[in-house]
């Protein structure tokens, strides 16, 4: 964190539009675990041209239904942690925020979008809607 207590968390998979792989979600949980009481605000931003393309579907055909469900549960837990954080959460959205990426933005207390920001919730097409209650609230 900076001297002012602001920490930045970067989604760093620009080659995959910062899509949420299982490893990235685990990294985000570990990063939240490591935040100490000196942090007053957390800014989440994506590397490259996009904020976050949502769920990374790479190789999902090889996952069991249980493994696939666990990935969605871990993302949902991440969204809940952002909503309930003791520090201010800020989504800095430049480029695409699709699906779970848009859910991350909605789960933050504050959303700042650049002129290039785009939001989309395609999960309804295949029966997954994690952040819709939060979206309706904001």
C-alpha positions in Angstrom: 0.0 0.0 0.0 1.0 3.6 -0.4 1.5 6.0 2.5 -2.1 6.9 2.1 -3.3 3.3 2.7 -4.3 2.7 -1.0 -3.4 -0.7 -2.5 -3.8 -1.7 -6.1 -4.7 -5.2 -7.2 -4.0 -5.9 -10.9 -5.7 -8.6 -12.9 -2.6 -9.6 -14.9 -3.6 -11.9 -17.8 -3.8 -9.4 -20.6 -3.2 -12.2 -23.2 -6.6 -13.7 -22.0 -8.3 -10.3 -21.5 -7.8 -11.0 -17.7 -10.3 -13.8 -17.8 -10.7 -15.5 -14.4 -8.8 -18.8 -14.5 -8.9 -21.0 -11.3 -5.3 -19.9 -10.6 -6.2 -16.2 -10.9 -9.2 -16.5 -8.6 -6.9 -18.3 -6.1 -4.4 -15.5 -6.4 -7.1 -12.9 -5.8 -8.3 -14.7 -2.7 -4.6 -14.9 -1.4 -4.1 -11.2 -2.2 -7.2 -10.3 -0.1 -6.0 -12.6 2.7 -2.7 -10.6 2.8 -4.3 -7.2 3.1 -3.5 -5.7 6.5 -5.3 -3.1 8.6 -3.1 -0.3 7.1 -5.1 -0.6 3.9 -8.0 1.9 3.6 -8.8 1.4 0.0 -8.2 -1.3 -2.7 -8.3 -0.4 -6.4 -8.8 -3.3 -8.7 -7.8 -2.8 -12.3 -7.0 -4.9 -15.4 -3.7 -5.0 -17.2 -3.8 -4.4 -21.0 -6.9 -3.3 -22.9 -9.5 -5.0 -20.7 -10.7 -5.0 -17.1 -11.8 -8.6 -17.0 -13.5 -10.9 -19.6 -15.1 -13.0 -16.9 -14.9 -16.7 -16.4 -12.1 -18.4 -18.3 -13.7 -21.2 -20.3 -10.4 -22.6 -21.5 -10.5 -26.4 -21.0 -13.9 -26.4 -19.2 -15.0 -29.4 -21.3 -12.5 -31.6 -19.3 -13.8 -30.4 -15.9 -16.2 -32.5 -14.0 -19.5 -30.9 -13.0 -18.2 -30.7 -9.4 -15.0 -29.0 -10.5 -16.9 -26.5 -12.7 -19.3 -25.8 -9.8 -16.4 -25.2 -7.5 -14.9 -22.7 -9.8 -18.2 -20.7 -9.8 -18.4 -21.0 -6.0 -14.9 -19.6 -5.6 -15.8 -16.7 -7.9 -19.0 -16.1 -5.9 -17.0 -16.1 -2.7 -14.6 -13.5 -4.2 -17.5 -11.3 -5.0 -18.9 -11.6 -1.5 -15.5 -10.7 0.0 -15.3 -7.6 -2.1 -18.8 -6.5 -1.1 -18.1 -7.1 2.6 -14.5 -5.7 2.7 -13.7 -3.5 5.7 -11.8 -1.2 3.3 -13.2 0.8 0.4 -13.2 -1.2 -2.8 -12.8 0.5 -6.2 -13.1 -1.0 -9.6 -11.1 0.9 -12.2 -12.7 -0.3 -15.4 -11.0 0.4 -18.8 -12.1 -1.8 -21.6 -14.3 -4.9 -21.3 -15.9 -6.0 -18.1 -17.9 -9.0 -19.1 -19.7 -11.7 -17.0 -17.8 -12.3 -13.7 -15.6 -9.3 -14.6 -18.7 -7.1 -14.6 -19.7 -8.8 -11.4 -16.4 -7.9 -9.8 -17.0 -4.2 -10.8 -20.5 -4.4 -9.3 -19.2 -5.9 -6.1 -16.9 -3.0 -5.4 -18.3 -0.1 -3.5 -17.2 2.3 -6.2 -16.9 1.9 -10.0 -14.9 4.2 -12.1 -15.1 3.7 -15.9 -13.0 5.2 -18.5 -14.6 6.2 -21.9 -13.5 2.7 -23.1 -15.4 0.8 -20.4 -17.9 -1.8 -21.6 -20.1 -4.0 -19.4 -22.0 -7.1 -20.4 -23.6 -10.0 -18.5 -23.7 -12.9 -20.9 -24.2 -15.5 -18.2 -28.0 -15.5 -18.7 -27.5 -17.2 -22.0 -26.3 -20.3 -20.2 -28.0 -20.1 -16.9 -25.3 -18.4 -14.7 -26.0 -15.1 -13.1 -23.8 -14.4 -10.0 -24.1 -10.7 -9.5 -27.5 -9.7 -10.7 -28.9 -8.9 -7.2 -26.0 -6.5 -6.7 -26.5 -5.0 -10.1 -30.2 -4.4 -9.4 -29.2 -2.7 -6.1 -26.7 -0.3 -7.7 
